[in-house]
Each structure stands twice: as C-alpha cells, then as structure tokens.
Amino acid sequence: MVAAVVIFACVHNAGRSQMAAALFAHEADPSRARAVSAGTNPGPHVHPEVIEAMRELGVNLTGATPQRLTDDLARQADWLITMGCGDQCPLVPVAHREDWPLDDPKGQPIEKVREIRDEIQRRVRAFVQREGWMAETGA
C-alpha cells in the first residue's frame, strides 16, 4: 500500500500550511499518509511567531523552508487542503480537496497565533482520524 500524500497550501507557505504539515506528521502513521506544505507565492522564511507557537508544542520549525506549489508537486498529491488563500488558492487536479478558511498568523500577537495553531491542530487530528491514518501510540 502506497502512503497517501496530502498537500497543505496557503499563499506564502510560511504559517498555516507549515503548522498543518508539522502537526500532521505528529498525528499520522507515515506508512499510511504523509504531508507536504507549499504556497502559491512562498515567502522567504517561516514567520517567527509561528515558529514560537509551534515550539510551545515541542515542534521545531526553525529549519523549515517555504516552497512553491508546482505542477510536479501537485501531481503527487491525493489531497489538497487550501488554508484561507482565497482567490490565490491553486486550482490543482487532485482526487480530494478541502478548504480550511483560517486567519493568516503573520504579524499577529502570540495569543492569536496560538488560537490559529490550536484550530489547525483540531482540524488535522479530525482529518487524520476520519481517513483512518492515525499513528499507533505506544502506551
């Protein structure tokens, strides 16, 4: 069985989609599904407020680099989840597509970034559970 590929896309690939892909990696069994984040107009780096909010969860995004959503990348995807990019959301032919309208964390106070992060975490967890991709947790 080949693992499903999920692309989380936003405009700058410096906030929402980076958080979603990182949280997905913590929730999903990598043999069942993996996530990639990309943007239609990638920024130069992940927003510092996003790095800080994710650090609070023990997730290190300091080495993450925004990347462009290319046709080649899109062809690998089974799912495209757009994240509040409005008119700049890509029109990519994929088997499944969802839009999660979320606020952009760029320049927001840390309290607002935490709210966005927590909503992304809730949605990612529900999505992974719904699709049957949950990682086994050793207790």
C-alpha positions in Angstrom: 0.0 0.0 0.0 1.4 3.4 -1.0 1.0 6.2 1.5 -1.4 8.9 0.6 0.1 12.4 0.0 -1.6 15.5 1.4 -0.6 19.0 0.4 -1.4 21.8 2.8 -1.3 25.0 0.8 -1.5 28.7 1.6 -0.2 31.7 -0.1 3.3 32.2 1.5 3.8 28.7 2.9 5.2 30.5 6.0 2.4 30.0 8.6 -0.8 27.9 8.3 0.4 25.3 5.9 3.7 24.8 7.7 1.9 24.3 11.0 -0.6 21.9 9.4 2.1 19.7 7.8 4.1 19.6 11.0 1.1 18.7 13.1 0.0 16.1 10.5 3.4 14.4 10.9 2.8 14.0 14.6 -0.7 12.6 14.2 -0.5 10.4 11.1 1.1 7.0 10.6 3.8 7.7 7.9 3.2 4.4 6.3 -0.4 5.4 5.6 -0.1 9.2 4.8 2.4 12.0 4.6 2.1 15.7 4.3 3.8 18.4 2.3 3.3 22.1 2.7 3.6 24.6 -0.2 2.5 28.0 -1.2 1.4 29.8 -4.4 3.8 32.7 -3.6 6.2 31.4 -1.0 7.8 33.8 1.5 11.5 33.9 2.4 11.1 32.1 5.8 8.6 30.7 8.2 7.0 33.5 10.3 8.8 33.9 13.7 5.5 34.0 15.6 4.6 30.6 14.0 8.0 29.1 15.0 7.4 30.3 18.6 3.8 28.9 18.8 4.9 25.6 17.4 7.9 25.5 19.8 5.4 25.6 22.6 4.2 22.2 21.4 7.7 20.8 21.1 7.7 21.2 17.3 10.7 22.8 15.8 10.1 24.7 12.5 13.3 26.7 12.5 14.7 24.6 9.6 11.5 24.6 7.6 11.7 26.4 4.2 8.7 27.7 2.3 8.4 26.1 -1.1 6.3 26.8 -4.2 3.3 24.6 -5.1 4.4 23.4 -8.5 2.6 21.2 -11.0 5.1 18.4 -10.3 4.4 18.6 -6.6 0.6 18.7 -7.2 0.7 15.6 -9.4 2.0 13.6 -6.4 -1.0 14.6 -4.2 -4.1 12.6 -3.3 -5.4 15.5 -1.2 -5.1 19.3 -1.5 -6.1 21.3 1.6 -6.1 25.0 1.0 -5.9 27.2 4.0 -7.6 30.6 3.7 -5.8 31.7 0.5 -9.0 33.0 -1.2 -8.6 33.9 -4.8 -4.9 32.9 -4.7 -5.7 29.3 -3.9 -4.4 26.9 -6.6 -6.6 25.1 -9.0 -4.9 21.7 -8.9 -6.5 18.5 -10.1 -6.4 16.1 -7.2 -8.6 13.2 -6.1 -9.8 15.1 -2.9 -9.9 18.8 -2.0 -10.9 20.7 1.1 -10.6 24.4 2.1 -10.0 25.4 5.6 -10.6 29.1 5.9 -8.2 30.2 8.6 -6.7 33.6 9.5 -3.2 34.3 8.5 -0.9 34.3 11.6 1.6 36.7 10.1 2.2 39.6 12.4 -0.4 38.5 14.9 0.1 38.6 18.6 1.2 35.2 20.0 -2.3 34.7 21.6 -3.9 34.9 18.2 -1.3 32.6 16.6 -1.9 30.0 19.4 -5.7 30.2 18.5 -4.9 29.6 14.8 -2.4 26.8 15.7 -4.9 25.1 18.0 -7.7 25.2 15.4 -5.3 23.7 12.8 -4.4 21.0 15.3 -8.0 20.2 15.9 -8.8 20.0 12.1 -5.7 18.0 11.4 -6.5 15.5 14.1 -10.1 15.1 12.9 -9.0 14.7 9.3 -6.4 12.1 10.2 -8.9 10.2 12.3 -11.6 10.4 9.6 -9.3 9.0 7.0 -8.0 6.2 9.2 -4.4 7.4 9.2 -3.8 7.7 13.0 -0.4 6.7 14.2 -0.2 4.0 16.8 0.7 5.3 20.1 2.7 3.2 22.5 1.4 3.4 26.0 
